[in-house]
Amino acid sequence: MNESMARHTSIRVGGPADLYVTAEDKDQLEQVYALAEDAGVPITLLGLGTNVVVGDNGIRGIVLILAGTFRETMFSGLQVRAGAAVRLSVLSRECASRGLTGLEFASGIPGTVGGAVFQNAGAYDGQISDVTESVCVFWPDEKRAVWLSCAEMRFGYRYSVLQERQGVVLYLNARLGLGDPEASLRKIEEYNARRRKSQPLSYPSAGSVFKNPPGLSAGRLIEEAGLKGFSLGGATISPVHANFIVNTGNATAKDIRMLVEHIKNTVWETHGVRLQEEIRFVGT
Ligand SMILES: Cc1cc2nc3c(=O)[nH]c(=O)nc-3n(C[C@H](O)[C@H](O)[C@H](O)COP(=O)(O)OP(=O)(O)OC[C@H]3O[C@@H](n4cnc5c(N)ncnc54)[C@H](O)[C@@H]3O)c2cc1C
């Protein structure tokens, strides 16, 4: 009860959730949704909270986290079944060590498999949809889980069908290529070195704030608008990478919201481009 969400999000802001609940398996998940429906209580599903900014007044109702069996991974030949609560970075490294190639791009993305499928997370030369065969989704409104093909997931740039219709990713079936562990692990080290150089990893953040508009770089537009290093309260546009807002110690969600609006207005005025958020604001 009254669980501070600043403790459960990578940008370290946010008020309390009324109830913070973990579901260890599908039965528990169904029970939580049934009880919440009976009580008329909303559910907010989160993974590792690395792409969200929770409001300063917190989240009314239940924050639901997957755990237990959803943290398991199974390997069979070139196929991998990963639970939604598996850390993407761990999965990436484990695949690489087993000589399975295709997920190296994901090694530095700090969220879960579920969050990555929801958002079609990607970096460098890859995105989750590249390796997806099918996804097991629980539809709360139908009270059942179904397997959706990659086509049915309607993946796009940082987009999946789950952004239109609320569903819970339970498992990802991925198909990888036959690779060489040493080459894959080397690739991971290279990607991570590039990340350490180009991203403000020593400060709390929620990753890239805006999607890249077609053919453009959101970071470059923000930098060209003269906003690098600009602060509102404890929220600062990173001097390292302008598409990151970092919490320099005492940021509030309100600071971040205001800074996001300021960036959008300034980039519109200077470049005539409308930026669209990649991060998600949740709660109040
Ligand atoms: C330093 C840093 C670097 C980052 N780099 C990248 C990057 O290179 N590429 C990239 O794409 N992202 C990046 N991100 C953003 C983030 O890590 C990804 O979007 C990640 O996939 C979010 O996963 P999560 O578990 O933290 O999701 P959360 O932030 O907890 O949730 C994000 C959304 O996913 C939904 N969700 C979570 N779990 C499920 C589920 N099981 N079923 C359905 N919906 C679910 C939530 O409801 C929410 O709407 C970065 C973030 C940080 C902090």
The ligand as an SDF file (V2000), in Angstrom:
LIG
                    3D

 53 58  0  0  0  0  0  0  0  0999 V2000
   19.1510    4.7260  -20.0140 C   0  0  0  0  0  0  0  0  0  0  0  0
   18.0210    4.2000  -20.8730 C   0  0  0  0  0  0  0  0  0  0  0  0
   18.2820    3.7880  -22.1720 C   0  0  0  0  0  0  0  0  0  0  0  0
   17.2420    3.3270  -22.9810 C   0  0  0  0  0  0  0  0  0  0  0  0
   17.5380    2.9250  -24.2530 N   0  0  0  0  0  0  0  0  0  0  0  0
   16.5320    2.4770  -25.0480 C   0  0  0  0  0  0  0  0  0  0  0  0
   16.8220    2.0490  -26.3830 C   0  0  0  0  0  0  0  0  0  0  0  0
   17.9450    2.0500  -26.8410 O   0  0  0  0  0  0  0  0  0  0  0  0
   15.7750    1.6310  -27.1470 N   0  0  0  0  0  0  0  0  0  0  0  0
   14.4880    1.6030  -26.6830 C   0  0  0  0  0  0  0  0  0  0  0  0
   13.5940    1.1980  -27.4200 O   0  0  0  0  0  0  0  0  0  0  0  0
   14.1960    1.9860  -25.4240 N   0  0  0  0  0  0  0  0  0  0  0  0
   15.1790    2.4220  -24.5990 C   0  0  0  0  0  0  0  0  0  0  0  0
   14.8830    2.8140  -23.3220 N   0  0  0  0  0  0  0  0  0  0  0  0
   13.4820    2.8270  -22.8670 C   0  0  0  0  0  0  0  0  0  0  0  0
   13.0160    1.5380  -22.1720 C   0  0  0  0  0  0  0  0  0  0  0  0
   14.0710    0.8490  -21.5490 O   0  0  0  0  0  0  0  0  0  0  0  0
   12.3040    0.6120  -23.1400 C   0  0  0  0  0  0  0  0  0  0  0  0
   11.1820    1.2450  -23.7350 O   0  0  0  0  0  0  0  0  0  0  0  0
   11.8100   -0.6720  -22.4480 C   0  0  0  0  0  0  0  0  0  0  0  0
   11.3220   -1.5420  -23.4270 O   0  0  0  0  0  0  0  0  0  0  0  0
   10.7180   -0.4120  -21.3990 C   0  0  0  0  0  0  0  0  0  0  0  0
   10.5420   -1.5990  -20.6510 O   0  0  0  0  0  0  0  0  0  0  0  0
   10.0160   -1.5520  -19.1460 P   0  0  0  0  0  0  0  0  0  0  0  0
    9.8720   -2.9540  -18.6710 O   0  0  0  0  0  0  0  0  0  0  0  0
   10.8660   -0.6760  -18.3100 O   0  0  0  0  0  0  0  0  0  0  0  0
    8.5840   -0.9000  -19.3530 O   0  0  0  0  0  0  0  0  0  0  0  0
    7.8750    0.1890  -18.4230 P   0  0  0  0  0  0  0  0  0  0  0  0
    8.6170    1.4810  -18.5160 O   0  0  0  0  0  0  0  0  0  0  0  0
    7.6130   -0.3700  -17.0740 O   0  0  0  0  0  0  0  0  0  0  0  0
    6.4860    0.3500  -19.1970 O   0  0  0  0  0  0  0  0  0  0  0  0
    6.4640    0.9730  -20.4580 C   0  0  0  0  0  0  0  0  0  0  0  0
    5.1380    0.6460  -21.1270 C   0  0  0  0  0  0  0  0  0  0  0  0
    5.1170   -0.7480  -21.4160 O   0  0  0  0  0  0  0  0  0  0  0  0
    3.9330   -1.3270  -20.8840 C   0  0  0  0  0  0  0  0  0  0  0  0
    4.2460   -2.6880  -20.4450 N   0  0  0  0  0  0  0  0  0  0  0  0
    5.2060   -3.0750  -19.5700 C   0  0  0  0  0  0  0  0  0  0  0  0
    5.1660   -4.4150  -19.4000 N   0  0  0  0  0  0  0  0  0  0  0  0
    4.1560   -4.8710  -20.1850 C   0  0  0  0  0  0  0  0  0  0  0  0
    3.5900   -6.1550  -20.4380 C   0  0  0  0  0  0  0  0  0  0  0  0
    4.0430   -7.2670  -19.8430 N   0  0  0  0  0  0  0  0  0  0  0  0
    2.5440   -6.2440  -21.3040 N   0  0  0  0  0  0  0  0  0  0  0  0
    2.0450   -5.1310  -21.9270 C   0  0  0  0  0  0  0  0  0  0  0  0
    2.5280   -3.8940  -21.7060 N   0  0  0  0  0  0  0  0  0  0  0  0
    3.5700   -3.7690  -20.8580 C   0  0  0  0  0  0  0  0  0  0  0  0
    3.5430   -0.4450  -19.7100 C   0  0  0  0  0  0  0  0  0  0  0  0
    2.1550   -0.5650  -19.4300 O   0  0  0  0  0  0  0  0  0  0  0  0
    3.9240    0.9300  -20.2230 C   0  0  0  0  0  0  0  0  0  0  0  0
    2.8900    1.4930  -20.9970 O   0  0  0  0  0  0  0  0  0  0  0  0
   15.9150    3.2720  -22.4770 C   0  0  0  0  0  0  0  0  0  0  0  0
   15.6660    3.6810  -21.1660 C   0  0  0  0  0  0  0  0  0  0  0  0
   16.7010    4.1410  -20.3630 C   0  0  0  0  0  0  0  0  0  0  0  0
   16.4120    4.5590  -18.9430 C   0  0  0  0  0  0  0  0  0  0  0  0
  1  2  1  0
  2  3  1  0
  2 52  2  0
  3  4  2  0
  4  5  1  0
  4 50  1  0
  5  6  2  0
  6  7  1  0
  6 13  1  0
  7  8  2  0
  7  9  1  0
  9 10  1  0
 10 11  2  0
 10 12  1  0
 12 13  2  0
 13 14  1  0
 14 15  1  0
 14 50  1  0
 15 16  1  0
 16 17  1  0
 16 18  1  0
 18 19  1  0
 18 20  1  0
 20 21  1  0
 20 22  1  0
 22 23  1  0
 23 24  1  0
 24 25  2  0
 24 26  1  0
 24 27  1  0
 27 28  1  0
 28 29  2  0
 28 30  1  0
 28 31  1  0
 31 32  1  0
 32 33  1  0
 33 34  1  0
 33 48  1  0
 34 35  1  0
 35 36  1  0
 35 46  1  0
 36 37  1  0
 36 45  1  0
 37 38  2  0
 38 39  1  0
 39 40  1  0
 39 45  2  0
 40 41  1  0
 40 42  2  0
 42 43  1  0
 43 44  2  0
 44 45  1  0
 46 47  1  0
 46 48  1  0
 48 49  1  0
 50 51  2  0
 51 52  1  0
 52 53  1  0
M  END
$$$$
